Structures are given as C-alpha cells and as structure tokens.
C-alpha cells in the first residue's frame, strides 16, 4: 500500500538531527519545508528537494497554514555551558519561540507535533536506566527550557486537542551520508575524538577517571542519528489527538569515555592520545536510557546499536569534510 503524501514543516531542519529527519521524510515521498534562521544550522545541510525558508520560529505564523499535516520541531539552542552563562537567550528562543510556534499551529489548525526534547530534562538521575517516570530536575537553563516546552505541549494537548510526541534523546552520534554532526564550537565526544584522528587537536581530554564505573570514566548511551530519525517518523503515526506522549530514545546500553576512544582508534587506525583532566561539575557517572516506551508505543527498535558502526559513519563524514577543506 502506498503511503499518502503529506506536508511537514521541519523547524531547525538545517541542523544536525533536523536535517537527517527531513531527509528521511523526503525519502518516504513527503513534502518538506525547512524553517531555520541559520544561527547554528547550515544552508547546505538542507536536503535536496526540501523547500527552505530562512526565518525564525517566532515568526512561524507568516508561513504556517492548513496545508501542513504536521510539524517536527528541532529549532533550539542546545549548548549547556552557554545556557548557564546566557540563560535569557535560551528562555527567549527555546521557550518563547516554541510558544509562538504552538500559537501559529493552533491558528492554522495544524494538530500534529513531534518535539525534539532531551535527556537533560532529568538532570542527575536517581536510578538507571532512566524511564519516562523518573523525576525531572534539570541542572541547566537548557534542560529547564526544554522541560518548560514539554509542559506547554502537555497543556496544548489537554486544552486544544493537539496530538504530540516529545522524544527525549540521550547521546546522538553518527552520520547519514553527507549529513552529520558539525557544531561550532564542538562539545560532543565522538566528533572531538575524530578531530584528534584528523590532526585537528593533539589529544582528547578525559574528564575524570575515578567514577564508580568499570574503567572509572563516565558511561553514556549513544544512539545513531538515523535510528533517531526513524523514531520521529514512527511518532507521526503513533500520536493521538489530545495526548502528549513522552518517549526516551536510546540504545539502553552504555559506553564509557574510554570505550568510545578505543573504538575510534580501531575504526580510524589512528592513535588517540588521552589527557586525564579533573571531573566536570555536574557530570553524572552513568546516563543510560530505558527505551521500552518507544518500543511499545512507537514500535521502534534501533537497528544500528553497535558503537563501531556509529563511529564509522561519523568518521566517513568527518573525513569527507576534512578532505574537502572544510573544518
């Protein structure tokens, strides 16, 4: 049976995750409009075939109308450290922008939303693996801003019949063809280690080697960006009017910092010098997701759970950019 063609607005679709989700939607034959102000995204990351509007989500009402079947919302600032230094930036954009987007959707009669939430809403977990019923106690304005939007969406569903799914990611990595991770500045472990392999930095800093974990370094749950994208498409089909469904997305398995570094060594064939540095404040020892709700409600199971596959795709992307003279 042929899937009906639908039209979707992807906010933040020039960014890492948003661009990969937009590409998946296009591959399914859907019509896609990307709305991005390019403050952290890249115009060349907008997949071929998508309509592109350079603009802010605060102004979404200028473009959103009843021809859209749904919205996938990725537009947000996401640097934890910056959010501590400039909380007002995160409240104005992440919360204020999302409020304007919800109002535009309500006015246009667009009643389906998938929201890019985050594991940062949980803060330091009391137990692992983390389930959706875990207490939410974000430790940064970034996490707090995402939690605030989750609360807004819940109210919109109850009061106005919105059908919505919030997907709380853990550590997203890997690449999807020519679409990959390229933050400025970069703060995520796998691309930072790959920069060492490419000669862009001398060593990787390991922040703390005395945690209560098998090798003393922090353990995190890594998920391939393509698996993440597939969860968004499943969410569009699983949502129900008036319900706000929240699902964690992760592999359910943790990998330590040293395991990640060793995997990069094996995949790239490059030595990766390490520098042991003091712990960073607020870094939990273990962050691992329970993705049972996503399996049960969305029918989602990650198909690329092997860390070596995640790293290999990220390496192909990083090497292609390096060989092309791009940072």
N, C-alpha and C positions, 0 to 999 in steps of 0.2 A: 504494500500500500504506500503510495506516495505521500510524504509529509506535506501538509499545507504550508505554502509560503507565507511567512509573517514578517512584519516590520518591527525592528527593535532599535531603540536609542541606547547606545553604549557610552555612558559618561566616563571620561578618563580612558578612552579607548586608544590613546596614543602612548599609554604607559605599558608597563611590563605585562601584568596579568590581563588588563583590559584589551590589549591588542591581540593576545592569544585567544581570548574568548570571542572577540569579534571575528577572528579568522575561522574559528570553529562554526560560528553561526553562518558565515558565508558559505562554508563547505557544505552545510546542510541545505543550502539553497535559499536561505532567508535574506531579506533586505536589511542592511545595517547602516545606521547613521552614527558616526562617532562625533561626540561633543567633547572638546578638550581645549583648555586655554594654553597648552604647551608650556606651562610654568615648570613642570617636571617631566612631561612627555616629549615625544619626538615625532614630528610630522611624517618622517619616513617609516615610522613603525605602524602607521595606519594601514591596515591590509588593503591590497588592491581590490577594488570592487565595492569598497565602503564609501559612502558619502561622508565628507569631512566638513565639520563646522568648527572653526576656531572661535571659541567663546567660553563663557563661564557658566557654571551650573546655576548661579544666582539669576541668570537671565534665561533659563530654560523655557520659560513661558513664551519667549519670542519664536521658538521653533517647534515646541511640542503641541501636537494636535491629535485628534481622534483617529488619525490614520495609523498610529502606532499601536502595536499589540502588547507592548511591554517595555520596561526599562531595566537595564543592568547597570548598576551604579558603582563605579570604581573611583570616581574623582575625589581625591583626598590627599592632603599632606600626610606623610607617614614616618617621618624621622622622629624617633622617641626623644633623642637628646635635644633636637631643635624645639620640640614641643614644650620641654621644660624651660628653655630659655625664652621662648616666644609663645606662651600659651594662647594669647589673644589671636594669633594667626590661625591656630587650629580651631578655636571656637568659631571664628568668623567664617572660615572656609568649610570645615568639615561639618559643623553643626548648622550654621546659618545657610550655607549652600544647600545642604540636604533638606532643610525646612522649605526653602524656596522651590526645590525640585518636587517635593511632595505636594506643595500647593499647585504647581503647574500641572502635575499629573491629575490632581483632583479636578481642576478646572477643565482639563481636556478630556476627562473621562477615561484615562489610561489606568487600568486597575490591576496590573501585574508588575511586581518589582522583585528583582534579586539584588541584594545588598552585599557588598564586599566588606564584611566585618573582620574581626581579628581576635586571636587568642589573647591579645593584650588586654581585653576586657576582663580577664580573670585575675590578672596580677600574679602574685606568687601563690601557686596552688597549695591547698591543704593536703590533697591526695592526688596521685597519678595512677592510671591515666585519667585525664580531665574529661568529665562529662558535661553536658549542657546544663545540668542541675547544680554544678559547682558554684560557690559564691562568686559574684563579680566584684572585684576590688582592684580596679586598675591603679597602677603606680605611676602613671604619666598622664599629662593632658591629652596625648594622642589616644591612649586607650580609653580615657574618660570621654573623649569626643565621639569615639565610635560607639561606646555604650549608650551615650545620650541619643544618638541616631537610632539605635536599636529600640530604645524606649519610645521615641517619636513614631517609629514604624508600627510598633505594637498598638499605640493609640489610634493611628490611622486605620489599622485593620479593624479594630473594635468599633470605632465610631463611623467609619465611612466605607467599610466592606472591601478594603484593599486586600488583595492576595499577595503575600510577601514571604520570601525566604531570606534569612540572614545566614551567610556562610562564614564561619569563624575559622580563618586559616591559621596554621602553625607556620613552619618554615617552608616557603615556596622556593623552588630552585629548578634548574634545568633550562632548556630552551625548546622552541618549536620552530624548526627550520631557521629562517632569518630573523625570528622574533625571540629576544632573550633579555636577560637582566642587564641594565645599564643605568644605574643610579649615579647621580652626581651631587654630593660625594657618595661613594660606595661604602656601605656599612655591613653588608651581609657576608657571611663566612666563605661560602664556596667561590663567588667571584673574586674575593680578596685573595684567596689561596691561588686561584688561577692567575692572578696578576703576578704572583711570585714566579710561577712556572713560565710566564711570558717575559720575565725580566723587568717588569714594571715596578717591583718593590723587592727589597733584599730578603725579607723574611716575613713570616706570619707571626703575629703576637698571639699567644695562648694566654687568655686572661684567667689565671687561677688553675693550679694543678693539684689542689688539696680538697676538692669537693668529695662528698660521700658517694662516689660513683666508681665503677670498676677500674678506670685508669686515672681518676682524680680530676678529669675535665668535665665541663658541662655536657649534658645529654639533651639533644633536641630531636624533634620529629620532622623529617624532611619529606615533602610531597612534590612530585613532578608537576610543573605548570600545566602540562597537557591533561593530566588527571584532574587537576583543579578546574580546567575549562570544561571538561566533560560533566563535572558536577553541576556547573551553572546551567548547562542545557537541560539536564535532568530536573533541576529545580523548577524550571519554567513549566514543566509538565506535571510536577507534583504538588504545586501550590493550590490552595483552596481559598475562595473568597471569604474574607472576614477572619482568616487565620494568619498569624505570624509564626512561621516555623523557623527555629534556630537549629543549625547543624554544625558541628565541628567537622573540619576536613583535615585529615592527617593519615599517615600510614599505620599508626598505632605501634610503631617500633621506633626506638630512639637510637641515635648515633652520637657518639661523643665527638668533641672537637678533634681529638687525636685520631679517631677513626676516619673523620672527614679528610684530614690532612693526609693520612696514609692512603686513602682511596684516590686522592688527587695524584699522589706520587705514582701509584700503579697505572692510572689511566693516562697520565701525560708522559710518564717516563722521565720526569724531571725531579731532582732533589728539591725538597721544600724545607729550607732551614726554619727552625722554630725559635722564638724568643719567649720564655716564660715571663709573664707580667703579672702584677697583682690583680686580684679579683676586681671586677667592676661592681660598683654598688648596685644592688637590686637584681643581680643575675641569679635566678633560681638554679639549683643543681640539675633538676630534671623537668623538662616540659614535653610531655607526650600526650597525644590526643586519643580519646575514645571516639571512633567514628561509627559506632553502632547505629546512631540515629540516622546518619546519612545512608547507611546500608539499608536500614529498614524502610525509611520514608522516601528516599530518592532512588533506591535500587542501585546505589553507587558503590563500586569497589575499585580501588586504584589498580591500574594494570601495569604500572611501572614502579613497583615498590623497591627495586634494587638500587642502592645508593650509587653503584658504579655506573648504571645507566643514566641516572640523573646527572652525575658529574660528566660523563662522556658527552651528553648533549650540550651541557653548558660549556665544555671545553671546545667543541666544534664551533659554537657561536663566538666565543671569546677569541679563538684563533683566527677565524674569518675576519673579524673586526680588526684584529691586530695586523694581519697581512694586508688588509685594505687601507692601512694607515690611519685607522680610527682608534681613539682611546678606548 
